[in-house]
Structures are given as structure tokens and as C-alpha cells.
Amino acid sequence: MKTKDWYSWINLMPPKPDDFHVIGEVYVANPGVKAMLCTREPQGINPEILLLDLHLIQEPGMWAQVMTWTQAKYDKVLTPKSPRYRQVDIFFNNEPIAQTNVEEIH
């Protein structure tokens, strides 16, 4: 699995609520494959490290069989009780594929 350009950040700029984002690029078999990031269950023991699973979903229809890059994205609106993430670990088929530190945007 080829991936690149992973980036994660917390938007702390006014107005509230704060929001959290993760993006990256995934090399897939055709333009009809969509990449989704979902929270991994169970999460680890460190609440500052968010664990995400990458899922590839083939859209129905006829697609040119050409390898292409597609964006994977995760967005979350934070509440006052949400953990302050410092790191994101991304998994595919139970194997770690990427890790990124979280940047705070003020």
C-alpha cells in the first residue's frame, strides 16, 4: 500500500467549536475507489494518540483500470471533553501504514 502526504491538525481559531482533521493520499487501483478513515476500535490506552483505520470502497460502475492517487480524510468537531490529540496512527488491514504528529493552528 502506497500512501503519502499525511497531515493532521486541530483548528483552535475562533469561533468555537474547535475541529480536528486528518488528510493523506492513497494509491488505488482505479478512480472509483474511495478512501475512508474511521476511528479504530478499540482505541489504544493513550488518549493523546488517535488510531484510525483506512478503508477502501469500490464505487459501482465501470472504471478505467488505471492506478491513481485519492484523498483520505477524517474530520471531527471537538467538544470540551474531547482528548487533545498529539499523534495519529493510521492502519490498513491491521497493519500500521502511517503516523503523523498533530499541529495546533491558533
Residue pairs with C-beta under 8 A, 6 or more apart in sequence:
1 26
1 27
1 92
1 97
2 26
2 27
3 24
3 25
3 26
3 27
3 54
3 72
3 90
3 97
3 98
4 24
4 25
4 69
5 23
5 24
5 25
6 22
6 23
6 24
6 88
6 90
6 98
6 99
6 100
7 22
7 23
7 24
7 100
7 103
8 20
8 21
8 22
8 23
8 85
8 88
8 100
8 101
8 102
8 103
9 20
9 21
9 102
9 103
9 104
9 105
10 18
10 19
10 20
10 21
10 78
10 84
10 85
10 102
10 103
10 104
10 105
11 18
11 19
11 20
11 21
11 105
12 18
12 104
12 105
12 106
13 105
13 106
17 77
17 78
17 79
18 77
18 78
19 75
19 76
19 77
19 78
20 75
20 76
20 77
20 78
20 82
20 85
20 102
21 73
21 74
21 75
21 76
22 37
22 50
22 52
22 72
22 73
22 74
22 88
22 90
22 100
23 71
23 72
23 73
23 74
24 71
24 72
24 90
24 98
24 100
25 69
25 70
25 71
25 72
26 35
26 54
26 56
26 69
26 70
26 71
26 72
27 67
27 68
27 69
28 35
28 56
28 67
28 68
28 69
28 70
29 65
29 67
30 58
30 63
30 64
30 65
30 66
30 67
30 68
31 63
31 64
31 66
31 68
31 70
32 58
32 59
32 60
32 61
32 63
33 56
33 57
33 58
33 59
33 70
34 56
34 57
34 59
34 70
35 54
35 55
35 56
35 57
35 70
35 71
35 72
36 54
36 55
36 56
36 57
36 72
37 52
37 53
37 54
37 55
37 72
37 73
37 74
37 90
38 52
38 53
38 55
38 74
39 50
39 51
39 52
39 53
40 51
40 52
40 53
40 91
43 50
43 51
44 51
44 89
47 83
48 83
48 84
48 85
48 86
48 87
49 85
49 86
49 87
49 88
49 89
50 83
50 85
50 87
50 88
50 89
51 88
51 89
51 91
52 74
52 88
52 89
52 90
52 91
53 90
53 91
53 92
54 72
54 90
54 91
54 92
54 97
76 82
85 102
86 101
86 102
87 99
87 100
87 101
87 102
88 99
88 100
88 102
89 96
89 98
89 99
90 96
90 97
90 98
90 99
90 100
91 97
